[in-house]
Amino acid sequence: MVTITNETAAREQEVRVTRAVSEGGEMVWTKTAAGWSVETASGGHYVVSRDGCTCPDHQYRCAGTSRRCKHVLALALYLVRKGLL
């Protein structure tokens, strides 16, 4: 079992925030019944809401914690820029 310290979790979250800011402007968002859909670099899609995401980072590292994946963070930035949040 891997133990993540608060310091490690904080560093990982800082990286997610940085990536959300730097990559978020390039993400294409589509509103769906389940939330928002964003295309992945490999051509797939993740379903994203303000509370979660179907990406592996969120599913395995962020779910059940206060951390958020880059997609959730980028969605929040997108919604603010569009005046929807």
C-alpha atoms as a printed R data frame, in Angstrom:
   type eleno elety resid chain resno       x      y       z
1  ATOM     1    CA   MET     A     1   0.000  0.000   0.000
2  ATOM     2    CA   VAL     A     2   1.322  3.436  -0.963
3  ATOM     3    CA   THR     A     3   1.022  6.181   1.623
4  ATOM     4    CA   ILE     A     4   0.693  9.738   0.347
5  ATOM     5    CA   THR     A     5   1.821 12.444   2.727
6  ATOM     6    CA   ASN     A     6   0.126 15.831   2.915
7  ATOM     7    CA   GLU     A     7   3.262 17.379   1.425
8  ATOM     8    CA   THR     A     8   3.221 14.986  -1.544
9  ATOM     9    CA   ALA     A     9  -0.515 15.524  -2.087
10 ATOM    10    CA   ALA     A    10  -0.009 19.305  -2.029
11 ATOM    11    CA   ARG     A    11   2.791 19.086  -4.613
12 ATOM    12    CA   GLU     A    12   0.684 16.833  -6.852
13 ATOM    13    CA   GLN     A    13  -2.254 19.239  -6.603
14 ATOM    14    CA   GLU     A    14  -0.001 22.172  -7.485
15 ATOM    15    CA   VAL     A    15   1.034 20.316 -10.654
16 ATOM    16    CA   ARG     A    16  -2.637 19.713 -11.509
17 ATOM    17    CA   VAL     A    17  -3.442 23.415 -11.093
18 ATOM    18    CA   THR     A    18  -0.482 24.400 -13.274
19 ATOM    19    CA   ARG     A    19  -1.542 21.961 -15.982
20 ATOM    20    CA   ALA     A    20  -5.178 23.097 -15.814
21 ATOM    21    CA   VAL     A    21  -4.103 26.697 -16.370
22 ATOM    22    CA   SER     A    22  -1.575 25.930 -19.115
23 ATOM    23    CA   GLU     A    23  -3.597 23.259 -20.982
24 ATOM    24    CA   GLY     A    24  -7.151 24.313 -20.142
25 ATOM    25    CA   GLY     A    25  -7.370 26.946 -22.860
26 ATOM    26    CA   GLU     A    26  -6.821 24.253 -25.481
27 ATOM    27    CA   MET     A    27  -9.498 21.926 -24.139
28 ATOM    28    CA   VAL     A    28 -12.736 21.737 -26.133
29 ATOM    29    CA   TRP     A    29 -15.783 21.459 -23.864
30 ATOM    30    CA   THR     A    30 -19.149 20.044 -24.907
31 ATOM    31    CA   LYS     A    31 -22.186 20.192 -22.611
32 ATOM    32    CA   THR     A    32 -23.832 16.788 -22.175
33 ATOM    33    CA   ALA     A    33 -26.631 15.374 -20.041
34 ATOM    34    CA   ALA     A    34 -24.003 13.893 -17.712
35 ATOM    35    CA   GLY     A    35 -22.004 17.115 -17.330
36 ATOM    36    CA   TRP     A    36 -19.282 18.282 -19.696
37 ATOM    37    CA   SER     A    37 -17.272 16.218 -22.145
38 ATOM    38    CA   VAL     A    38 -13.648 16.966 -22.941
39 ATOM    39    CA   GLU     A    39 -11.580 15.263 -25.612
40 ATOM    40    CA   THR     A    40  -8.368 13.557 -24.520
41 ATOM    41    CA   ALA     A    41  -5.045 13.833 -26.331
42 ATOM    42    CA   SER     A    42  -5.571 10.291 -27.654
43 ATOM    43    CA   GLY     A    43  -9.021 11.086 -29.069
44 ATOM    44    CA   GLY     A    44 -11.150  9.649 -26.273
45 ATOM    45    CA   HIS     A    45 -13.451 11.632 -24.001
46 ATOM    46    CA   TYR     A    46 -13.816 12.181 -20.272
47 ATOM    47    CA   VAL     A    47 -17.043 13.242 -18.604
48 ATOM    48    CA   VAL     A    48 -16.333 16.097 -16.212
49 ATOM    49    CA   SER     A    49 -18.456 17.880 -13.623
50 ATOM    50    CA   ARG     A    50 -17.589 20.359 -10.901
51 ATOM    51    CA   ASP     A    51 -17.395 17.380  -8.519
52 ATOM    52    CA   GLY     A    52 -15.585 14.727 -10.511
53 ATOM    53    CA   CYS     A    53 -14.186 13.294 -13.706
54 ATOM    54    CA   THR     A    54 -13.939  9.924 -15.404
55 ATOM    55    CA   CYS     A    55 -10.164 10.283 -15.985
56 ATOM    56    CA   PRO     A    56  -7.822  7.858 -14.208
57 ATOM    57    CA   ASP     A    57  -6.180 10.620 -12.150
58 ATOM    58    CA   HIS     A    58  -9.488 11.607 -10.606
59 ATOM    59    CA   GLN     A    59 -10.750  8.049 -10.224
60 ATOM    60    CA   TYR     A    60  -7.614  6.703  -8.526
61 ATOM    61    CA   ARG     A    61  -5.996  9.706  -6.824
62 ATOM    62    CA   CYS     A    62  -8.589 12.422  -6.256
63 ATOM    63    CA   ALA     A    63 -11.964 10.765  -5.608
64 ATOM    64    CA   GLY     A    64 -12.918 10.905  -1.954
65 ATOM    65    CA   THR     A    65 -10.415 13.678  -1.216
66 ATOM    66    CA   SER     A    66 -10.394 17.457  -1.552
67 ATOM    67    CA   ARG     A    67  -8.053 17.145  -4.566
68 ATOM    68    CA   ARG     A    68  -9.287 17.688  -8.125
69 ATOM    69    CA   CYS     A    69  -7.836 16.518 -11.450
70 ATOM    70    CA   LYS     A    70  -6.718 19.005 -14.094
71 ATOM    71    CA   HIS     A    71  -9.990 18.480 -16.002
72 ATOM    72    CA   VAL     A    72 -12.194 19.525 -13.055
73 ATOM    73    CA   LEU     A    73  -9.948 22.531 -12.434
74 ATOM    74    CA   ALA     A    74  -9.897 23.470 -16.143
75 ATOM    75    CA   LEU     A    75 -13.694 23.159 -16.307
76 ATOM    76    CA   ALA     A    76 -14.033 25.587 -13.403
77 ATOM    77    CA   LEU     A    77 -11.761 28.069 -15.200
78 ATOM    78    CA   TYR     A    78 -13.755 27.630 -18.438
79 ATOM    79    CA   LEU     A    79 -17.087 28.188 -16.657
80 ATOM    80    CA   VAL     A    80 -15.766 31.334 -14.966
81 ATOM    81    CA   ARG     A    81 -14.418 32.707 -18.280
82 ATOM    82    CA   LYS     A    82 -17.793 32.048 -19.933
83 ATOM    83    CA   GLY     A    83 -19.705 33.632 -17.033
84 ATOM    84    CA   LEU     A    84 -21.418 30.353 -16.197
85 ATOM    85    CA   LEU     A    85 -20.005 30.020 -12.679
